[in-house]
C-alpha cells in the first residue's frame, strides 16, 4: 500500500462520535489594495461585521481572537441543516482512455438541481471533503466530487492527513500537466451537463481544488464559481507546468467568489493583492472577495488544529447564497 494511503473502510458510513476519521480508498466499485479583514459586496450582515471589525483595534489580542469568531445570526441555520434527505452514488466518468471516479451527492428527488463540480484538496476524496459535499447537497445542489489524480497509483485513493499523505498528494500534483487537469475537468462537466437531474452548472474547490475550480470557470458552461483559499494562482503553480491561470482570467464569463484566510502562509497578503489586481485588470471588478480574520490555510477541513467551525459555517453560507444568485 502506498505510504500515506488510508486503510480501506466503508465509504458510506460516517464515523461515530469519538471515533477516528474514515477515509475512502480504492476505486469505488461502481463507480486591493486593502487591509480590511472582510472585503466583499455587502450582504445581510455586512455592516454588523464591519462595525465589529472597527471595534477590534481597542481590544487585547485575546479579546480580538474571540471577537473575530463570527456568531451565526440568531434564528438562522447552518448550511446543510434544512432537513433535506440525500442520496449518494459512486460514478465512473469515462475520459479519453481512462476513467475518473467521483462521488455524487444530491437531494432526494428528480430535480433538476444546480450541478456543483466540487474539487478536493491534495488528499482527494476523504471523509472530510465528503462531509462538506453533503452539507452543500443538503442546501439543494447536486454535488459531484471527482478524484483529482485519476492516472497512476493514486487513482481511486484517499490520502491520510499526515506527512506521507501530503508528500504523495504533492507528488501526484507535480506530475500532472495543466492539459491533463483541464481534460479531467471537461470530462466531469460533460458528465454533469448530460444528466437529466442537473440544471445550471457551478464549480467550487479547496486549496489546489480552489485553483482547479478557477480553471473550471474558464468553461463558458460554468455560471458561478467559488474558490476557497486557492493555491498557486499568484505564482503559476499547479502541476507539472505553469498553467497561466490568472493570465486567462479574461475568459471567465460567470460570476466569481474567492475566500481566503488572513493567516494563510500559502497565499499571504501580497499574493492576495496580486490576484485581485490581475482579476480587476481582466475586468472582474464585480467579483466577491472574502478575507477571514484568523483563518489559516485549510480552515474548512474539519480534521486537525487549523479547523475553524465558525469560519467554515460562514464560508459555506456565503458560498451557497452566492451560488444561488443571492
N, C-alpha and C positions, 0 to 999 in steps of 0.2 A: 504493500500500500504506500502511496506517495507520502513523504513527510508532510505533516500539516493537514492531512486529509482526515476528516471526522469519521467515526465509526458509523456503519450503516444502521439506520433506525427507520421506524415507521414515519414517513414524511407527512402524514395527515394528522398525527397526534400532537397536540400542544403539551408541553411539559406541565406537570402538576406543580403547585406552589412548593418552592423549596427544592425542586429537582433541577439538575443541571440542564443547560441549553442543549437542545437537539439540533442536529444538522441533517440535511438531506444529501445523501451521497449516492453515487452510482447513476447510471442512466435510468430515468423513470421508465417503468415497464411499458406504459402506453405513451406511453409518451406521445466724489466727483470731486468733483473735489469737495469733499465734505467730511466732517468728523462726527456727524450725527450718528447716534447709536442705531437708530432705525430710520431708513430712508425709503420712502415709498409713497404711492398715491394714497391720500387719506381714505381710510375706511371707517367702520363704525366706531372703533375705539382709538383712532389715531391720535386725537388731541389729548385724550387722557394719558396715553403713553408718552407723548411728547412733554406734557406737563410734568409727568413723573421723572422723565429724564432730566429736565431742567432743575429739579429739586435734588438730584443726586449729589451735585457738587458740594453741598454743605454737610454731607454725611461722612461718617467714618468709613474706611474701606469695608469693614464688616457690614455696616448698615447698607452700603452701596451694593454689596454682593446679595444681600437678602432682598433689597428693593428691586434689583434687576430681574428677579424671577417673576414674570407676569402671572397674575392670578387669572383664572378663567372667569369671564364675565358671569355675574350672577344670573342664574336661570338658563345658561347655555349648556350644551352638552358637548363632550369631546367628540372628535371625528370618529365615526365607527360605532357610536352607541345608540343609533336610531332604531334598533330592534329589527333591522333588515336581515333576513336569513341569506346565507351564501351557499354557493355550490363551487366545487373545485374540480379541476381536471388537469392531468398532465398531458401535454400535447407534443407531438413531434412535427416540427416545421421543416419541410423539405427546402433545402437551399441548392446551390449549384454544385452537386457532387458530394454533399454532406448533409447531415441533419442537425437541427437546433432543438434542444429540449427546453421546454418552457412550462411554467405553471400558470394556469388561467384561473382567476378567482373572480366571481361575478355574483350579483344578486340573483336570488331565485326568481325565475320568471322569464318570459320570452324576450323582453326588451323591445326595441333595441336600446342598448346602453352606450353612453360615451366610452369609446375604447381608449385605454391608457397603456401605452408601452412604458413599462417601469424597469429601468436599468438598475442593477445591483452595484454594490461596491466591488472591490477586487476579490472578495471572498465568495462571490457567486450566490447561489440560492440557499442561503442559510435560513434557519427558522426565524431569525431576527428580521430579515427582509420580508419573509412571508407574513409575519405578523403585521408589518406595515402595509403590505399588499391587501391583507384582509380588512384593515381599517379603511383603506381607500375604496375598496369594493363595497363596503358597508355604507359608504357615502353615495353610492349609486353609479359606480364605474365598473366596467368590465376591465380588469387589470390583467395584462399579460406580462409576466416577468421571465424573460429568457436568460439562459446561461450566456455569459459574455465570452467564454472560451470554448466554442463548440468543436474546435480542432485540437488534436493532440491528447495528452494524457489527463488533462483536467476536464475533458468533456464529460458532462453529467456529474461533476464532483462539486461538493460544497467544502470549503476550507475552514479550518479551525481559526479562531481569533487569537493566534499566537505568532511567534516569530517565524516558525516554519511555514505556517499558512500565509503570512504576509509575503515571505520570500517567494513562495510558489506563485501567488497571485501576481506579484510584480513581474516575475519572470515570464509568466504567460502573456501579460500585457506587452512587455517589451519585445516579444516575439511575434506580435500581431500587427500587421500593417493597417494603415488607415483604410485602404481599399477593402481589406477583409472586414474590418469593423463596419464599414458602410454597406458591404454586401449583406452582412448579417441583419443590419437594420432594415434594409429593403425587403428582405425575406419576411421578417416579422411583421412589418407594416402591410405587406401584401396579404399575409395571413389574416390580420385584423380586418383589413378592408374587404376581404372576401367572406367574412362571417355575417350571417343573417341577423345575429343578435348584437351587432355593433353599428353605431351611427358615426358621429364625428370622431376624429382621431386626435389624441393628445399624447404628449410624452413627458416623462419625468425621470429623474435618476439622482443617485447619491455618489459623491466622490468622483471616481473615474466614470461612474454611470451618469453623473451630472454633466460631464463633458460629452459623453455619448448622447445624452438627451439633447444637448445643444446641437450636435451634428444631426440628430433626428429632425430638429426644427428646420434644417435646410430642405427637407422634403416638403413640397407645397401642400401635401395632404394633411400635414400636422397643423391643427388650428391654434393650439396653445401649448406651451412648454414651461415646465418648472425645473430649474436646475438647483439642486441642493448641494451647497459647497463644492462646486465643480473644480477639479484639479486640472492643471495643465493648460488652461485656456490662455493664461497670460504669457506663458513661456514656450508654447508649442510642443508640449509633452503629452503624448497619449499612448503611443505604442512604439513600433519599430522605426517610425519616421515622423517628421514634422507634419501635423495634419493641416496647418494653416486655417484653423477653425475661425479665429477672430477675423482674419482677412476675408473670410467668406460670409461674414455676418450680414452683408447687404442682400444675401439671397434669402434670408429668413422673411417669410411673409406672415407668419402667425404671431400671436401675442407671446410675450416673454417675461418670465419672472425668474429672478435669481436670489437665492437665500444663502447668506454667509454667517459664520460665527466670527465675532470680532477677535477671538483669541486663536484663530486657525493659523498655525505656522506654515501650512502648505499654501495658503492664499492670504498673505499678510496685507496690511493696508495699502502699500504701494502697488501690489499686484491687483487688488480690487480697483484702484484708481485707473490702472492701465486697461483693465477690462471695460470699465464704464466709459472711459474716453473712446475706446475703439467702437463700442456699441453706439454711443452717441454719434460718432463720426460716420457710422454706417446707416444713420437715420433712425435708430431705435430710441428716440428721445421720449417715447411713451412707455418704456419698459418699467417694470416694478423691481426695485432693489430693496432687499431687507438685510440689515446687518444687526445681528442679535448680540447685545452686550453679554459678556461672559461665555458666549458659545464657543466651544472648542471644535476641532475637526471631528466629524462623525458624532456630533452631539445628539443625533437622532437614532443612533444604533443602540438598542436597549440592552446591550451587553457591555460591561466594562465601566471604568471610572469616569469616562467622558460623557456618558449619557445624561441628558438633561430632560426630564419628563415634561417640565413646564414649557420649555422652548420647543420640544417636539410637538406638543399639542398645539402651540401657537403656529408653528410652521405648517403643520398639516391643515389646520383650519384656514390659514391664508391660502394655501395651495388649492384646497377644494373650492373655496369661494372664487378664486381666480379662474380655475378651470371651468367653473360653472358660468363664467362671464359676469360675476358679481350680481 
